[in-house]
Amino acid sequence: MKIKLSNVEGYHTYAYLEPAADPVGYYSLKFTSQWETAKDPVAEQTKFNILLSPDALNNLRTLIK
C-alpha cells in the first residue's frame, strides 16, 4: 500500500507498507520523497526503510492512534 503523506510546493512524501517475503508475518515500512523540479522529477528517494515484526507494527499502530 502506498499513500501520499504530504505535498508542499512540489515536494511529495510517501509511505509504503507491504508484507515482507521473509520472515513471514513481518512488514516493510518505507518513506520516500519526490521533488517535481529535480533533475529526474519522477524518481523517488528512499528516506527511511525498516522491517517491522508483528509486535512492532502493533506498537506503531498504538502510537499513531
Contacts in CASP RR format, 6 or more apart in sequence:
PFRMAT RR
TARGET T0000
AUTHOR 0000-0000-0000
METHOD contacts of the structure
MODEL  1
MKIKLSNVEGYHTYAYLEPAADPVGYYSLKFTSQWETAKDPVAEQTKFNI
LLSPDALNNLRTLIK
1 16 0 8 1.000
1 17 0 8 1.000
1 18 0 8 1.000
2 14 0 8 1.000
2 15 0 8 1.000
2 16 0 8 1.000
3 14 0 8 1.000
3 15 0 8 1.000
4 12 0 8 1.000
4 13 0 8 1.000
4 14 0 8 1.000
5 13 0 8 1.000
5 14 0 8 1.000
5 15 0 8 1.000
5 31 0 8 1.000
6 12 0 8 1.000
6 13 0 8 1.000
7 13 0 8 1.000
10 35 0 8 1.000
10 36 0 8 1.000
10 37 0 8 1.000
11 33 0 8 1.000
11 34 0 8 1.000
11 35 0 8 1.000
11 36 0 8 1.000
12 33 0 8 1.000
12 34 0 8 1.000
12 35 0 8 1.000
12 36 0 8 1.000
13 31 0 8 1.000
13 32 0 8 1.000
13 33 0 8 1.000
13 47 0 8 1.000
14 31 0 8 1.000
14 32 0 8 1.000
14 33 0 8 1.000
14 34 0 8 1.000
14 44 0 8 1.000
15 29 0 8 1.000
15 30 0 8 1.000
15 31 0 8 1.000
16 28 0 8 1.000
16 29 0 8 1.000
16 30 0 8 1.000
16 31 0 8 1.000
16 32 0 8 1.000
17 27 0 8 1.000
17 28 0 8 1.000
17 29 0 8 1.000
18 27 0 8 1.000
18 28 0 8 1.000
19 25 0 8 1.000
19 26 0 8 1.000
19 27 0 8 1.000
19 28 0 8 1.000
20 26 0 8 1.000
20 27 0 8 1.000
20 28 0 8 1.000
20 51 0 8 1.000
25 53 0 8 1.000
25 54 0 8 1.000
26 51 0 8 1.000
26 52 0 8 1.000
26 53 0 8 1.000
26 54 0 8 1.000
27 51 0 8 1.000
27 52 0 8 1.000
27 57 0 8 1.000
28 49 0 8 1.000
28 50 0 8 1.000
28 51 0 8 1.000
28 52 0 8 1.000
29 48 0 8 1.000
29 49 0 8 1.000
29 50 0 8 1.000
29 51 0 8 1.000
29 52 0 8 1.000
29 60 0 8 1.000
30 46 0 8 1.000
30 48 0 8 1.000
30 49 0 8 1.000
30 50 0 8 1.000
31 46 0 8 1.000
31 47 0 8 1.000
31 48 0 8 1.000
31 49 0 8 1.000
32 44 0 8 1.000
32 45 0 8 1.000
32 46 0 8 1.000
32 47 0 8 1.000
33 44 0 8 1.000
33 45 0 8 1.000
33 47 0 8 1.000
34 41 0 8 1.000
34 42 0 8 1.000
34 43 0 8 1.000
34 44 0 8 1.000
34 45 0 8 1.000
35 41 0 8 1.000
52 60 0 8 1.000
END
